[in-house]
Amino acid sequence: MSTAVQPTSSRGVLPPPTNMLGARPTSRVDGATLACFFALSMTLIPARLIFAKLPLALTPAMLVGLVLGVLWFCAQMVDNLGVAKGRSAVRTSMFLFALSQVATYGYSTYSYLPQDELKATDRTFITLMAFVCVGIAVCDGVRGLKRIDRVLKVLVGGATFMAIVGIFQFAIGFDLTKYLMLPGLRLAGDISFVLDRSNFRRPAGTAEHPIEFGVVCSMAVPLALHYAFRAKDYGGPQWRWWFCLGILSVAAMQSLSRSAVLGLTIAALILIPHMPRGRRWRAVVACGVFVVALRFLVPGLVGTLIALFTNISVDPSIGSRTRAIDRAGAEIAQHLWLGRGMGTYLPTKYGYLDNQYLGTIVMAGLVGLATLVFLFLAAGYAAMRARLTSNDPQTRDLGITLAACLSVPAISAATFDLLAFSVATGFAFLLMGCAGALLRAVREENQIRGVLA
């Protein structure tokens, strides 16, 4: 009697994929479902809305992240729920980042902190832990290439909704966020979702700030492009992904943010050289047509974007950032290794840094900076390693696409305070988790093929 050969891992038979809640693989609720819910809670609900009856400023997305962390921890206690175990560079980097934040939080709160700084560091610590939980849960709990695709497609859809809200804010000054005030939530502060720059409205969509809005749209653009080119392979109408791509690209430009433009440029420099030759030239031509069309559709917008870089020497915001380096130097010398506490360097009190790497040295020390850099490197490695070890064209394209997406927050973190904005931070950690999940899926698929060969 012959018996079927089952693929095994270092821990025995590979667990059934795509299951975080103990249901069978045919269940509709799994780790990917929860990740989708997190993505939608970040984009459909305005970022400034927090729970009204809680003492902490807790957003719905943060609550979902904490729930994901609890479920992941419970799933790690057993071996039959389908959650991945074993080594992962992405998960290791997130654990190290979390440990550095715990050390910084303990160091900063051990001594006296003013009440406003203590409150800020409490909220920052909880926010970062919630998003670390998301990244780890996605890395281990989203099993299989189809479920990873599901999460990323929902992410693109949510970002497109945010972009549409921002386009309305830019074009006609209509702020849809006023009608998205859900029961049980309240607005944290009286902050407008529409600002001004060079006679243009600067939209924020459902994000906290136009810069964050632009960076989030830029992170989603490579994914929309991937699914637009691969629509026939995935099935379903192709036009909807081109629609998402157009909306996200326009919204990123309308944010009037250097960070968004810089992020899109870096993403393009990563993506275009890895495209097939025919597609590569079409992409270059499409970029040129997009810029020309934007110049005619929104007179003055392209010129304003160019002026953001050509007039950088006389821009007041650049002068402010230069002075911030001098202010930060004294703080770094006093708290070199663990920093003064994440969130304690209040912009209204000490001035804006507008540089996450510099801010991390100030608030989390060299240890925090090293773990933050390792986060981006580990996620980028996972995405590129998945591309190199897979023989499937769709998976290879997805690997380089995730690498391009992750380059946006990695580069733009040098031009704005990334971790101070919950939507951009949540997007970054979700994409990191997807990169780790993709590498796991490719390795498991290769292992199964090796056993069956």
C-alpha positions as CSV (number, residue, x, y, z in Angstrom):
1,M,0.0,0.0,0.0
2,S,1.4,3.4,-1.0
3,T,1.2,6.4,1.2
4,A,1.2,10.0,0.2
5,V,4.3,12.0,0.9
6,Q,3.7,15.0,3.1
7,P,6.0,18.0,3.0
8,T,7.7,18.6,6.3
9,S,9.5,21.4,8.0
10,S,12.0,21.5,10.8
11,R,9.0,21.2,13.2
12,G,7.3,18.3,11.4
13,V,4.5,18.4,8.9
14,L,3.8,21.8,7.5
15,P,0.7,23.3,9.2
16,P,-2.4,24.1,7.1
17,P,-2.1,27.5,5.6
18,T,-4.1,30.7,6.0
19,N,-5.6,30.1,9.4
20,M,-5.2,32.2,12.5
21,L,-8.4,31.4,14.3
22,G,-8.3,27.6,14.2
23,A,-10.8,27.2,11.3
24,R,-10.2,24.9,8.4
25,P,-8.5,26.2,5.2
26,T,-11.9,26.6,3.6
27,S,-13.0,29.1,6.3
28,R,-13.6,32.6,5.2
29,V,-12.1,34.1,8.3
30,D,-8.3,33.9,8.8
31,G,-5.2,36.0,9.3
32,A,-5.7,37.7,5.9
33,T,-9.2,38.6,6.8
34,L,-8.1,40.4,9.9
35,A,-5.3,42.1,8.0
36,C,-7.8,43.4,5.5
37,F,-9.9,44.7,8.3
38,F,-6.9,46.6,9.6
39,A,-6.2,48.1,6.2
40,L,-9.7,49.3,5.8
41,S,-9.8,50.7,9.4
42,M,-6.8,52.8,8.5
43,T,-8.2,54.2,5.3
44,L,-11.9,54.4,5.6
45,I,-12.0,56.0,9.1
46,P,-10.4,59.4,9.5
47,A,-7.1,59.1,11.4
48,R,-8.0,61.8,13.9
49,L,-11.0,59.8,15.2
50,I,-10.4,58.1,18.5
51,F,-12.6,56.2,20.9
52,A,-14.6,58.6,23.0
53,K,-14.9,56.7,26.3
54,L,-11.3,55.5,26.6
55,P,-8.6,57.4,28.6
56,L,-6.0,56.8,25.9
57,A,-6.1,58.3,22.4
58,L,-6.8,54.9,20.7
59,T,-7.9,54.7,17.1
60,P,-9.9,51.8,15.6
61,A,-6.8,50.8,13.6
62,M,-4.7,50.6,16.8
63,L,-7.3,48.5,18.5
64,V,-7.4,46.1,15.6
65,G,-3.6,45.9,15.7
66,L,-3.6,45.1,19.5
67,V,-6.2,42.4,18.9
68,L,-4.1,40.9,16.1
69,G,-1.2,40.8,18.6
70,V,-3.2,38.9,21.2
71,L,-4.4,36.4,18.6
72,W,-0.9,35.9,17.3
73,F,0.4,35.2,20.8
74,C,-2.4,32.7,21.5
75,A,-1.8,31.0,18.2
76,Q,1.9,30.6,19.0
77,M,1.0,28.5,22.0
78,V,-0.3,25.6,19.9
79,D,0.8,23.9,16.7
80,N,-2.5,23.2,14.9
81,L,-3.8,26.7,14.0
82,G,-1.9,27.2,10.8
83,V,0.2,30.1,12.0
84,A,3.8,29.9,10.8
85,K,6.7,29.3,13.2
86,G,10.4,29.2,12.7
87,R,12.9,31.9,11.8
88,S,12.0,35.0,9.8
89,A,14.2,38.0,9.2
90,V,11.2,40.3,9.2
91,R,9.8,38.9,12.4
92,T,13.2,39.1,14.1
93,S,13.6,42.7,13.1
94,M,10.2,43.5,14.5
95,F,11.0,41.8,17.8
96,L,14.3,43.8,18.1
97,F,12.5,47.0,17.3
98,A,9.9,46.3,19.9
99,L,12.5,45.4,22.5
100,S,14.3,48.7,21.8
101,Q,11.1,50.6,22.3
102,V,10.4,48.8,25.6
103,A,14.0,49.7,26.8
104,T,13.5,53.4,25.7
105,Y,10.1,53.6,27.3
106,G,11.4,52.2,30.6
107,Y,14.5,54.5,30.5
108,S,12.5,57.6,29.8
109,T,9.7,57.0,32.4
110,Y,12.1,55.9,35.1
111,S,12.9,59.5,35.8
112,Y,10.6,62.5,35.8
113,L,8.8,63.6,32.6
114,P,6.5,66.6,32.3
115,Q,2.9,65.6,32.0
116,D,2.5,66.5,28.3
117,E,5.6,64.4,27.4
118,L,4.6,61.5,29.5
119,K,1.2,61.4,27.8
120,A,2.8,61.6,24.4
121,T,5.3,58.8,25.1
122,D,2.5,56.6,26.4
123,R,0.5,57.0,23.3
124,T,3.5,56.6,21.0
125,F,4.5,53.4,22.7
126,I,1.1,51.9,22.4
127,T,0.8,53.0,18.8
128,L,4.1,51.4,17.8
129,M,3.4,48.2,19.7
130,A,0.0,47.9,18.0
131,F,1.7,48.2,14.5
132,V,4.5,45.9,15.4
133,C,1.8,43.4,16.3
134,V,0.2,43.9,12.9
135,G,3.5,43.3,11.1
136,I,4.3,40.1,13.1
137,A,0.7,38.7,12.8
138,V,0.7,39.3,9.0
139,C,4.2,37.8,8.6
140,D,3.1,34.6,10.4
141,G,-0.7,34.5,9.9
142,V,-1.2,35.3,6.2
143,R,-0.4,32.0,4.6
144,G,-0.2,31.4,0.8
145,L,0.2,33.6,-2.2
146,K,-3.6,34.0,-2.8
147,R,-4.2,35.4,0.7
148,I,-1.3,37.8,0.4
149,D,-2.8,39.1,-2.8
150,R,-6.1,39.5,-1.1
151,V,-4.5,41.7,1.6
152,L,-2.6,43.8,-0.8
153,K,-5.6,44.3,-3.1
154,V,-7.7,45.5,-0.2
155,L,-4.8,47.8,0.8
156,V,-4.9,49.3,-2.7
157,G,-8.7,49.7,-2.6
158,G,-8.6,51.4,0.8
159,A,-5.8,53.7,-0.3
160,T,-7.8,54.6,-3.5
161,F,-10.8,55.6,-1.3
162,M,-8.5,57.8,0.7
163,A,-7.1,59.3,-2.5
164,I,-10.6,60.0,-3.8
165,V,-11.5,61.9,-0.6
166,G,-8.3,63.9,-1.0
167,I,-9.0,64.7,-4.7
168,F,-12.4,66.1,-3.7
169,Q,-10.7,68.2,-1.0
170,F,-8.2,69.5,-3.5
171,A,-10.5,70.2,-6.4
172,I,-13.6,71.6,-4.9
173,G,-12.8,71.9,-1.2
174,F,-15.4,69.3,-0.2
175,D,-14.3,67.4,2.9
176,L,-16.0,64.0,3.0
177,T,-14.3,63.3,6.4
178,K,-17.0,65.4,8.1
179,Y,-19.5,62.7,7.2
180,L,-17.4,59.8,8.4
181,M,-17.7,60.6,12.1
182,L,-18.8,57.2,13.4
183,P,-20.7,56.7,16.7
184,G,-18.5,56.1,19.7
185,L,-15.6,58.0,18.2
186,R,-14.6,61.6,18.7
187,L,-12.2,64.0,16.9
188,A,-8.8,64.3,18.6
189,G,-8.2,68.1,18.3
190,D,-9.6,70.6,16.0
191,I,-7.4,70.0,13.0
192,S,-8.5,70.6,9.4
193,F,-8.0,67.8,6.8
194,V,-7.3,70.5,4.2
195,L,-4.3,72.9,4.3
196,D,-2.9,75.5,1.8
197,R,0.3,75.8,-0.2
198,S,1.1,78.2,-3.1
199,N,-2.6,79.0,-3.6
200,F,-3.5,75.3,-3.8
201,R,-5.5,73.3,-1.3
202,R,-3.3,70.6,0.3
203,P,-5.6,67.6,0.9
204,A,-5.0,65.0,3.7
205,G,-7.8,62.6,2.7
206,T,-8.5,60.5,5.7
207,A,-4.9,60.8,6.9
208,E,-3.6,63.2,9.6
209,H,-1.6,65.5,7.3
210,P,-1.0,66.2,3.6
211,I,2.5,64.8,3.8
212,E,1.3,61.6,5.3
213,F,-1.5,61.4,2.7
214,G,1.0,61.8,-0.2
215,V,3.4,59.2,1.2
216,V,0.6,56.6,1.7
217,C,-0.6,57.2,-1.9
218,S,2.9,56.8,-3.1
219,M,3.3,53.5,-1.2
220,A,0.2,52.1,-2.9
221,V,1.1,53.2,-6.5
222,P,3.5,50.3,-7.2
223,L,0.9,47.8,-6.0
224,A,-1.8,49.3,-8.2
225,L,0.7,49.2,-11.2
226,H,1.5,45.5,-10.4
227,Y,-2.1,44.4,-10.4
228,A,-2.9,46.5,-13.5
229,F,-0.1,44.8,-15.5
230,R,-1.0,41.4,-14.1
231,A,-4.8,41.7,-14.1
232,K,-5.2,39.0,-16.8
233,D,-3.2,36.6,-14.7
234,Y,-5.2,37.2,-11.6
235,G,-8.5,37.4,-13.3
236,G,-11.1,40.2,-13.1
237,P,-11.4,43.4,-15.1
238,Q,-8.2,45.2,-15.8
239,W,-9.6,48.7,-15.9
240,R,-10.3,49.0,-12.2
241,W,-6.6,48.7,-11.4
242,W,-5.7,51.3,-14.0
243,F,-8.3,53.5,-12.4
244,C,-6.8,52.9,-8.9
245,L,-3.3,53.7,-10.4
246,G,-4.5,57.0,-11.9
247,I,-6.3,58.1,-8.8
248,L,-3.4,57.3,-6.5
249,S,-0.8,59.0,-8.7
250,V,-2.9,62.2,-9.1
251,A,-3.6,62.3,-5.3
252,A,0.1,61.9,-4.5
253,M,1.0,64.9,-6.7
254,Q,-1.9,67.0,-5.3
255,S,-0.5,66.5,-1.8
256,L,2.2,69.0,-2.8
257,S,4.7,67.0,-0.7
258,R,8.4,66.6,-1.5
259,S,8.3,63.3,0.4
260,A,5.6,61.9,-1.9
261,V,7.4,63.0,-5.1
262,L,10.7,61.6,-3.8
263,G,9.1,58.4,-2.8
264,L,7.5,57.9,-6.2
265,T,10.8,58.7,-7.9
266,I,12.7,56.1,-5.9
267,A,10.0,53.5,-6.4
268,A,10.1,54.1,-10.2
269,L,13.9,53.7,-10.2
270,I,13.5,50.3,-8.5
271,L,10.6,49.1,-10.6
272,I,11.3,50.2,-14.1
273,P,14.8,48.5,-14.6
274,H,13.3,45.2,-13.5
275,M,10.4,45.3,-16.0
276,P,10.5,43.4,-19.3
277,R,11.9,45.6,-22.1
278,G,8.6,46.3,-23.8
279,R,6.8,47.1,-20.6
280,R,9.7,49.2,-19.4
281,W,9.4,51.6,-22.4
282,R,5.6,51.8,-22.0
283,A,6.1,52.8,-18.3
284,V,8.6,55.5,-19.2
285,V,6.2,56.9,-21.9
286,A,3.3,56.7,-19.5
287,C,5.2,58.7,-16.8
288,G,5.8,61.5,-19.4
289,V,2.2,61.5,-20.6
290,F,1.0,61.6,-17.0
291,V,3.1,64.7,-16.2
292,V,2.0,66.5,-19.4
293,A,-1.7,65.6,-18.7
294,L,-1.4,66.8,-15.1
295,R,0.1,70.1,-16.4
296,F,-2.9,70.8,-18.5
297,L,-5.6,69.5,-16.2
298,V,-4.4,71.4,-13.1
299,P,-2.6,74.5,-14.3
300,G,0.3,75.5,-12.1
301,L,0.5,72.2,-10.2
302,V,3.5,70.8,-12.0
303,G,5.3,74.2,-11.7
304,T,4.6,74.3,-8.0
305,L,6.0,70.7,-7.6
306,I,9.1,71.7,-9.5
307,A,9.5,74.8,-7.3
308,L,9.5,72.6,-4.2
309,F,12.9,71.4,-5.2
310,T,14.3,74.3,-7.3
311,N,13.5,76.9,-4.5
312,I,14.6,74.6,-1.7
313,S,17.4,77.1,-0.6
314,V,14.8,79.8,0.2
315,D,12.1,77.5,1.6
316,P,11.3,78.5,5.3
317,S,10.6,74.8,6.1
318,I,14.1,73.9,5.0
319,G,15.6,76.5,7.3
320,S,13.5,75.2,10.2
321,R,14.9,71.7,9.5
322,T,18.5,73.0,9.5
323,R,18.0,74.7,12.8
324,A,16.4,71.5,14.2
325,I,19.7,69.6,13.6
326,D,21.5,72.1,16.0
327,R,18.7,71.6,18.6
328,A,18.8,67.9,18.3
329,G,22.6,67.7,18.9
330,A,22.4,68.7,22.5
331,E,19.6,66.1,23.2
332,I,21.6,63.3,21.5
333,A,24.7,64.0,23.6
334,Q,22.6,63.6,26.8
335,H,20.8,60.4,25.8
336,L,23.0,58.7,23.3
337,W,22.0,55.1,23.5
338,L,18.3,54.9,24.4
339,G,17.2,58.5,23.7
340,R,14.9,60.8,25.7
341,G,11.7,58.7,25.0
342,M,9.6,58.2,21.8
343,G,7.1,61.0,21.4
344,T,8.7,63.3,24.0
345,Y,10.3,65.7,21.6
346,L,7.1,67.7,21.1
347,P,7.1,69.9,17.9
348,T,5.1,72.6,19.6
349,K,7.5,72.7,22.5
350,Y,10.9,72.1,21.0
351,G,10.4,72.6,17.3
352,Y,10.0,70.3,14.2
353,L,12.7,67.9,13.2
354,D,11.0,66.6,10.0
355,N,13.4,63.7,9.8
356,Q,12.5,60.4,11.3
357,Y,16.0,59.1,11.5
358,L,17.2,62.2,13.3
359,G,14.1,62.1,15.5
360,T,14.8,58.4,16.3
361,I,18.3,59.2,17.5
362,V,16.9,62.0,19.7
363,M,14.0,60.0,21.1
364,A,15.2,56.3,20.9
365,G,19.0,56.7,20.7
366,L,21.4,54.8,18.6
367,V,19.8,51.5,19.6
368,G,16.5,52.7,18.3
369,L,18.0,54.0,15.1
370,A,19.8,50.7,14.4
371,T,16.6,48.6,14.9
372,L,14.6,51.0,12.7
373,V,17.1,50.7,9.9
374,F,17.2,46.9,10.3
375,L,13.4,46.9,10.0
376,F,13.6,48.3,6.5
377,L,16.6,46.3,5.5
378,A,15.0,43.0,6.7
379,A,11.7,43.7,4.9
380,G,13.5,44.7,1.7
381,Y,15.7,41.6,1.9
382,A,12.6,39.4,2.3
383,A,10.9,40.9,-0.8
384,M,14.0,40.6,-3.0
385,R,14.8,37.1,-1.7
386,A,11.3,36.0,-2.6
387,R,11.8,37.4,-6.1
388,L,15.1,35.6,-6.5
389,T,14.0,32.2,-5.2
390,S,10.7,32.0,-7.0
391,N,10.1,30.7,-10.5
392,D,6.6,32.1,-10.8
393,P,6.5,35.4,-12.9
394,Q,3.7,36.8,-10.8
395,T,5.5,36.2,-7.5
396,R,8.7,37.6,-8.9
397,D,6.9,40.8,-9.9
398,L,5.2,41.0,-6.5
399,G,8.6,40.7,-4.8
400,I,10.1,43.7,-6.6
401,T,6.8,45.6,-6.2
402,L,6.9,45.2,-2.4
403,A,10.6,46.3,-2.4
404,A,9.5,49.4,-4.3
405,C,6.6,50.1,-1.9
406,L,8.9,49.7,1.1
407,S,11.5,52.1,-0.4
408,V,8.9,54.9,-0.2
409,P,8.7,55.1,3.7
410,A,12.4,54.2,4.0
411,I,13.5,57.2,1.9
412,S,10.7,59.6,2.9
413,A,11.5,59.0,6.6
414,A,14.5,61.3,6.0
415,T,12.1,64.1,5.0
416,F,9.3,63.8,7.6
417,D,8.5,62.3,10.9
418,L,7.2,59.0,9.7
419,L,6.5,57.3,13.0
420,A,4.5,60.3,14.2
421,F,1.8,59.6,11.7
422,S,-0.3,56.5,12.4
423,V,-1.6,55.8,8.8
424,A,1.8,55.9,7.1
425,T,3.3,53.9,10.0
426,G,0.5,51.3,9.8
427,F,0.9,51.0,6.1
428,A,4.7,50.5,6.4
429,F,4.4,47.7,9.0
430,L,1.6,46.0,7.1
431,L,3.8,46.0,3.9
432,M,6.8,44.7,6.0
433,G,4.6,41.8,7.2
434,C,3.5,41.0,3.7
435,A,7.1,40.9,2.6
436,G,7.9,38.4,5.3
437,A,4.7,36.4,4.5
438,L,5.7,36.3,0.8
439,L,9.1,34.9,1.5
440,R,7.6,32.2,3.8
441,A,5.1,31.3,1.0
442,V,7.8,31.0,-1.6
443,R,10.0,28.8,0.6
444,E,7.1,26.6,1.5
445,E,6.1,26.3,-2.2
446,N,9.6,25.5,-3.2
447,Q,9.8,22.9,-0.4
448,I,6.6,21.2,-1.5
449,R,7.9,21.1,-5.1
450,G,11.2,19.6,-3.9
451,V,9.4,16.8,-2.0
452,L,7.0,16.0,-4.9
453,A,9.8,16.1,-7.5
